[in-house]
Amino acid sequence: MEIVPSKVSNWLNEKKSFHFLDVRRPDEREKCSLGGFHIPLNELEQRFEELPRDKTPIIVYCHHGVRSLYATQFLKYHGYDALSLAGGIDLWSQEIDPTVPRY
């Protein structure tokens, strides 16, 4: 259900096709982002159908990985190929890209 930042980084380097989904609040996204779709967790149940149904994996992320786990379970239940970014954008900043601000 989770994927570690180093694996996602490898996917980026290999140009593997996937989508990022940020489930943080808008004020958090203003601080830093990995890009991709943005649907705050509290809006996901109403808006999840905005996500592509092309069977491309969706890497869901939040600040530390808790909200993204919930979102991943929800998306999997609805037939999406979703994985939660372990440790969230904070661990990404620590392990992969220190230019991503920590907060």
C-alpha positions as CSV (number, residue, x, y, z in Angstrom):
1,M,0.0,0.0,0.0
2,E,3.0,2.3,0.5
3,I,6.0,3.2,-1.7
4,V,9.3,4.6,-0.4
5,P,10.6,7.8,-1.8
6,S,13.7,6.2,-3.3
7,K,11.5,3.9,-5.5
8,V,9.4,6.9,-6.7
9,S,12.7,8.8,-7.4
10,N,13.8,5.7,-9.5
11,W,10.5,5.8,-11.4
12,L,11.1,9.5,-12.2
13,N,14.6,8.7,-13.4
14,E,13.3,5.8,-15.5
15,K,10.5,8.0,-16.9
16,K,7.9,5.5,-15.6
17,S,4.4,6.8,-16.1
18,F,2.5,7.7,-12.9
19,H,0.5,10.5,-11.4
20,F,1.1,12.4,-8.2
21,L,-1.9,13.2,-6.0
22,D,-1.5,15.8,-3.2
23,V,-4.2,15.4,-0.5
24,R,-2.9,18.2,1.7
25,R,-4.7,21.4,2.4
26,P,-4.3,24.3,0.0
27,D,-2.1,26.3,2.5
28,E,0.3,23.3,2.8
29,R,0.5,23.1,-1.0
30,E,1.5,26.7,-1.2
31,K,4.6,26.0,0.9
32,C,5.8,23.2,-1.3
33,S,4.6,20.6,-3.8
34,L,5.7,17.6,-5.9
35,G,3.2,18.6,-8.6
36,G,0.4,16.5,-9.9
37,F,-3.2,16.6,-9.0
38,H,-4.4,18.4,-5.9
39,I,-7.5,17.2,-4.1
40,P,-7.5,17.9,-0.4
41,L,-8.4,14.8,1.6
42,N,-11.6,16.4,2.9
43,E,-12.8,16.8,-0.7
44,L,-11.6,13.4,-2.1
45,E,-15.0,11.5,-1.6
46,Q,-16.7,14.2,-3.7
47,R,-14.0,14.7,-6.3
48,F,-12.1,11.4,-6.8
49,E,-13.7,10.9,-10.2
50,E,-11.6,13.8,-11.5
51,L,-8.6,11.5,-11.5
52,P,-7.7,9.6,-14.7
53,R,-8.9,6.1,-15.0
54,D,-6.1,5.1,-17.3
55,K,-4.7,2.4,-15.0
56,T,-1.5,4.6,-14.5
57,P,-0.4,4.3,-10.8
58,I,-1.3,7.2,-8.6
59,I,1.3,8.1,-5.9
60,V,-0.7,9.8,-3.1
61,Y,1.2,12.1,-0.8
62,C,0.6,14.4,2.2
63,H,2.9,15.9,4.9
64,H,4.0,12.7,6.7
65,G,2.0,9.9,5.1
66,V,-1.0,9.4,7.3
67,R,-3.7,11.2,5.2
68,S,-2.2,9.6,2.0
69,L,-2.7,6.1,3.5
70,Y,-6.4,6.9,4.1
71,A,-6.7,8.3,0.6
72,T,-4.9,5.3,-0.9
73,Q,-7.3,2.9,0.7
74,F,-10.3,4.9,-0.5
75,L,-8.9,5.0,-4.1
76,K,-8.1,1.3,-4.1
77,Y,-11.6,0.6,-3.0
78,H,-12.9,2.5,-6.0
79,G,-10.6,0.6,-8.4
80,Y,-7.6,2.9,-8.7
81,D,-4.0,1.7,-8.7
82,A,-2.8,3.9,-5.8
83,L,0.2,3.9,-3.5
84,S,0.9,6.1,-0.5
85,L,4.3,7.9,-0.4
86,A,5.8,6.6,2.8
87,G,6.8,9.5,5.1
88,G,5.1,12.0,2.8
89,I,6.7,15.1,1.3
90,D,8.7,15.6,4.5
91,L,10.6,12.4,4.0
92,W,10.9,13.2,0.3
93,S,12.7,16.4,1.3
94,Q,15.0,14.6,3.7
95,E,15.9,11.7,1.4
96,I,15.5,12.8,-2.2
97,D,15.3,16.6,-2.7
98,P,16.5,18.9,0.0
99,T,15.3,21.9,-2.0
100,V,11.7,21.0,-1.2
101,P,11.0,23.1,1.9
102,R,10.2,21.3,5.2
103,Y,7.5,22.7,7.5
